[in-house]
Amino acid sequence: MKISTFIVATLCVVSTGCHAERRYSDYDVFYAGQPGALFKTPVNQDRSAVYANSGGGGIYTDVQATIGGKPVKIQVGSNYLSINRKRYRFAQAAIFPGEHVTELYPNAADIFIAQRAGNVPPLLCLEGHGNGSGEADRYQQVYLLVDPLGRKGRKPEFLHLPSLLSSCRAVLKTADDRIAFPKNDYLVDERQGTRVGLLVSYFTYEHGSFMPTNDTIRLRFVSPDNPFQFSRQDE
């Protein structure tokens, strides 16, 4: 998903004039360009520094960062995230319906931090790949920790977000100061039996439940069944 975007000019038609359609080949770039996007660049980390838990508990990485002006120590294991030694196991997250938890590679995972924005508290997002074959590269394990330091008596919320063609960069702040993130579903041409686009439907997490915001974006693939080059259908 790290290929750069490109712009292609469409044919000029005398009756309508010329226009340019922006095509993407990078979901990260697309998501980061949406209004209210909260995460831009992952935290710098030394991916060669990998440690082993005693007793055969697997490997982990350590990352130093700052949240709200305070230094924090973040640790990522194959099945957990911890911040200042407070551990959050992936299996204990609030899991979006239809998603399932898999182990990921700690030294290949990205960590993102967003400082407080309006009424939205600080956020920590973890994004990584698990084991898989076939179309596994279309799925990201995305975990969101809301208010990770638990300020003002608030207990942090730990969420497992939708994974299909997703990213930490997909998390955004709505105009009414809510945290929203997309669930993606393929759009199918029933006659041809091909996947021709993506319906991006935004959700939020409120009162212990995932709720739709009723905001959607429709993407169309440049070629059927190839989701890695696309444009917005409503542009």
Secondary structure as UniProt FT lines:
FT   STRAND          6..9
FT   TURN            14..16
FT   STRAND          20..24
FT   HELIX           27..32
FT   TURN            35..36
FT   TURN            47..48
FT   STRAND          51..52
FT   TURN            54..56
FT   STRAND          59..67
FT   TURN            68..69
FT   STRAND          70..77
FT   STRAND          80..83
FT   TURN            84..85
FT   STRAND          86..89
FT   HELIX           90..92
FT   STRAND          94..95
FT   TURN            97..98
FT   HELIX           106..108
FT   STRAND          110..114
FT   TURN            118..119
FT   STRAND          123..128
FT   TURN            134..135
FT   HELIX           136..138
FT   STRAND          141..146
FT   TURN            148..149
FT   HELIX           151..153
FT   STRAND          157..161
FT   HELIX           168..170
FT   STRAND          172..173
FT   TURN            175..176
FT   STRAND          179..189
FT   TURN            190..193
FT   STRAND          194..206
FT   TURN            207..208
FT   STRAND          209..223
FT   TURN            224..225
FT   STRAND          226..232
FT   TURN            233..234
//
